Amino acid sequence: MADRPIDAGVRIGHVHLKVADLERALDFYCGVLGFELTQRYGRQAAFVSAGGYHHHIGLNTWESLGGLPPPPGATGLYHVAILYPTRATLADALRRLITAGIPLDGASDHGVSEALYLRDPDENGVELYCDRPPEQWPRNPDGSLAMVTRRLDLHGLLRAGLSDRPVEEAPGTGPRDLA
């Protein structure tokens, strides 16, 4: 057990996912979510990023080409969380999901953040979220953090950014179906 906490500047640099079909994974992470392809190793691996970083997500088929997702009850990745810088950029992500017909598993307001939960084509859990400013985080009377889980107002989120763009909804995936 460490006798002192880890340095506050430490961050998760990237996640590397085993996928069954590299092109399908790239269609999702680049085509739907909008990540940029930064490097590719033939048909076996690819690296994607936001904003020119070398990579935020690695995708490979080295041990998983044509494979199946782990069965329920197995250990492994619960989800990867992708932090959006603003509520408007999270709203844009929701619009992308709606346009692509990708259903949500859930949408939560945690007080400290707002989050969309979904699955990638390989059934990996994906959380898309944005943090609220720390001064808005809910606190208990003793000052400790009071995270909550409430239903996220998807209509309000969509209004938060680019509200002048029409939202095309695929059946069963729009805010009316999810709220």
N, C-alpha and C positions, 0 to 999 in steps of 0.2 A: 504494500500500500504506500502510495506516494505521501511524503510528509508535507508537501506544499502543492498548491494547484498548478496546473499547466499555465504557461505564459498566455496572457489574454490576447496576444496577437496571432496565436495559432488558428489556422482555418483549415477546413476540408478543401483540398485543392481540386480533386476530381473523383469521379466514380467510374469504375470500369465494369461493364455489364456483359455477361455471356448472352448471346442471342442465337436464335435458330436460323435466321435469314437476314443477312447484312443489309440487303437492299430494302427490305421491308422496314427494318429498324431505321435506316437513313431516311426513308420516306416519312416516318413519324417524327423523328427528332429534328430533321432539317426541313422537310416539306410542311409539316403541321406546326411544330413549335417554333421553327424559324432559326434554329442553331445553324452555324456555318461549318461546312466541312473544312478542316484544317489539314488533315493528312489521311492518306489511305494506304493500306498495305494489301494490294491486290484485292481479292474477293474474300479475305479472311478478317480484316480489321479496319476500323476507321476511327478517327478522332474528330470531335465536333466541339465548337466553342461559341461563346457570345463575346462580342467586343474585341476580338483579336487575340485573346489569351490562347496559349498553345493548345490546351484542351480542357474542357470541363467534364466531358463524357467520352469514355472510350467504349467502343462496341467491338466484340470479336466473336468469331465462330470456332475458335481453336479447339474447344472441348464440347461445343454445343451445336454444330451444324445439323439442322434438321431435328434438333432435340425438342423435348416437351418441357413445359414449365414444371417446377417442383410441385409435388402434390400438396394439398392442404395438410397442415400439421407438420411440415418439414421446416427445418431451420433454414436461414438464409436472409436475404435482403427483404425488409418489410416495405420500405419505399425509399426512393431518392427524392430529396426536397430541393426544388429549384426556386431560389429567391429572386423575385422581381423587384426592381428598385422603387416602383410607385404603384399605387392603386390603379392608375390609368394603364400601365403596362400589363398588370394582371387582368384587367378588363379586356385588353387586346388578346391576351392568351385565351380567355374564355370565348371570345368571338372566333378565334382560330379553331378551337375545339368544336364549336357549334357548326361552323362552316364545313368541317371535315366529317361531321356526324359521329364524333367520338363521345360516348356517354361518360358522365361523371359517376364515380362510386359514392361521392359525397361532396359537400361544400360546407365549411365550418368557419364561424367567427370565433376565434380563441381569445378575444380581448386584446392580446398582444399582436395578433396577426389575423389575416383572412386567407383561407386556404381552399384550393380545389383539389380533389382526390380522384385519380383515374388510373387506368392500366395502360401500359404500352403494348405493342403487338405481341410481346413475349410474356405478357401477364406480370411484368415487373410493376410494382406499385410506384406511382409518380405523384408527388405533391407539388403543386404550383402555388406559391404564396408570396405575400408581401407583408412586411412588418409595419406596424403602426409606430409612430415616434415614441421613444421610451417614456416621455412625459405623459403619454396617454394610456400607458399600460395600467390595467386594474391592479390595485393593491389591497391587501388585507389590512385591518387596523394596526397590526404590528409592523407594517411596511413591506412585508414579504409579497412576492408576486402572487397574483390570484388568477391564474389562467383558467379559462372557462371553455366550454364547447357549446356553442349555440348555432342554430341554422343560419347560414350566410344568406343575406339578401342579394340574390343574383341579379335581380332587376336593378337594384341600387348600384351594384358593381358595374353593370353594363353602362349605366348612366354616368359613371365616374370618369369614363374616358371615351373619347371619340364618339360622342353621342349623336353626331350628325351622320354617322355611317349606318346604313340599314343592316339589321341582323337577320340573316337567313337561317332558319332553324330546320334541321332534319327532324323527322318525327321521333319523339321520345328523348331528344337531346337538348331541347331548348330550355330556357329558364322557367317557362311555365310548367314544364314537365318535372323539373328538378326541385323547384321551391316547395 
